[in-house]
């Protein structure tokens, strides 16, 4: 055993009990003991309908529901017959109840001056947010957008992104947010699949002192769609963020001008509980990203309840003492949807948004933001924590982090060393860490500690949230024993579960509902391997499919392969994950070059740039190796396990290597148990 793995095992066996609330400066823990958690959990599983209708009572309904749950696996209807509006519950309700002057969104933008202080910052109260959202909703309507029309949002991290999402929710036009790091091709694919009539974008966004040319990418995407003969977009609404020079074409409308003309009267649509709130594209094991569909009511109440208990969110008039919640995710991912916007605003604790990167202008940026705004709850990804560990302790040490009460992580497994560093260096050795496990498909956190209740172990996401009947099992639904690996499955429906894959029912059923079944009843299969320890804690061990998690971003290996083979120099490509110190998982590509192309450094650079162009910079391979042939089984399947072990450096290649390795030789040497 290496020194690292011994340390890791030691850490994994440590148990940290929740501190008293006063120890971290909190007024109380909303769920304050394991017994209280257990009692509520048992109740939520034994009688989900009464549990969730109790939760739903706290929200605003234009009309109450007829039934809490109609379950005809895999079809769930929650609060059917009810009429509500998510935007109303996030924004208008706070204003109507007299909280209009409280801060809803606190924003810090780039550029920053040399000391790290923001030049651009804004606080929007609920009233401000209501004004902006209603005006934008009117702009959308004036462009012919109505209930059911899908609006694509491709913006940087500015408050206008949240405003755009909420304006869509207000009028019942489902949004499809595309991460600002995706390329024109990726935009074209998603806009085409959703048949989206409108794109909302920015002239650009700031990242590390440079402008990301968002509008140019949209222009290029529209051209690509035109070339394909499928160009559904009628309007591009562009918000001016960076005075970036852009071309104004026929479809383009200026956000800033349109908003000046718009009225701030626009009542919320009374939407059905099961109307679509948004779709969000995510990678699966095939080449094509899928649009995960979420609906109004169940998603709203589940994300708000998880946010409340996981982060211990308490508004001021209930004793919260000026909490400020900060999630560092981008709204282009599910984490930003659920835990910057929809799950946070109903809880009436300000949600901080920032533009830029964690290490610009210095690696102290995050900690300066924490200090400046006295952030109480901080939610980030393990990849960021590992990067901060590398950048040095002097950065967090230079800032006052005493305001922090709860620390969260999400997106990928956190290694115990990073967990310990987070607790000790950021959390003063006392703040509880909530390692939240969930997915785009689950809508909200499904396995997570509650900070005042759950004993935590470094590296474990611990116990299921209320209403989540999660088990570790085999394909027949039989539960695994203690510490035995198995599939992560959920036996019962929960309010924020995905309702489908947009336009592809077959894929919905095949991907999630065809792996595990017991007595003819399908269970939701998450696609993760996991185990439970003797305390019942869950430990996530990695994907069961060809999805890799790069810096907490989900990518299908097939997507990267398709991008590679689209280049003229590539005959065949196989992509696997490999261990990466910061990213958790890096991307390794094995490529067979076309005749006339020599595998060399220049081609490596060309291919990396090509993948960035096809998908986005996050998909650039960290390692490209050229091989005359890929290792295959007798039936012709690429031996991915062997490639993974080569990429990890576990399998030595001993044969003579000239320009091209011949990995088919290694395949013959390796055992053929991959067949
Ligand atoms: C992984 C992100 C371990 C997992 C919210 C899951 C995690 C996929 C954790 C979903 C965690 C997410 N511990 N693994 N705390 N959180 N994952 O859809 O493999 O971008 O299936 O949602 O990330 O990624 P997605």
Boltz pocket constraint, residues with backbone or C-beta under 6 A from the ligand:
constraints:
  - pocket:
      binder: B
      contacts: [[A, 282], [A, 333], [A, 334], [A, 335], [A, 409], [A, 410], [A, 411], [A, 412], [A, 413], [A, 414], [A, 435], [A, 436], [A, 437], [A, 438], [A, 439], [A, 440], [A, 441], [A, 447], [A, 461], [A, 526], [A, 527], [A, 528], [A, 540], [A, 542], [A, 543], [A, 549], [A, 552], [A, 553], [A, 554]]
      max_distance: 6.0
